Amino acid sequence: MPILPENYETLSAMITPALFMTATGSLIISTSNRMSRIVDRIRQLNVEGDDLSRGAKDVDYLADRLVHVSVQLDRMVRRSDRIRTALTLLYSAMAMFVGTSLTVALVTLLGGALLFIPTTMAIIGVCLMLAACIQLLRETQIALRNNRLEILFHQKLRNMRAAQGATAEEMASAEA
């Protein structure tokens, strides 16, 4: 059976959204992995906070540590909200690209009528991908701020211990 030019054009047009589907699929996989890391970190912080509040860990500056865990959990909630929104947008984009591919075939069967439908679906899909990428950028900013807060917290603990050590030495030399 010979391939007619219009059939070839239809197949080509149906394959074009596949490139967007591939890109969207890659983003879905990496975003799902990010969500898994966030869930793991939330679980870890919950255990840490529970251990600290029950006195199961013998650590210094307990109140500071509990506040730090609470702040981190709040930030994790914001991160998970951004990731959830991004995944919703990405899955919606994927649906639009699949729909684009299918409607291209339907438009061809209908003799070219309603060509605006696949075009509109493709534009909506691209817009959804853009919105998802913006959400992922916002989540990344929160993640980087979290890293900075972790570093600052540990520096604060180190400084408090150093100050406490200096005070203990001053008291010992004053008694002598």
Beta strands, then each sheet from edge to edge (+ up, - down):
end
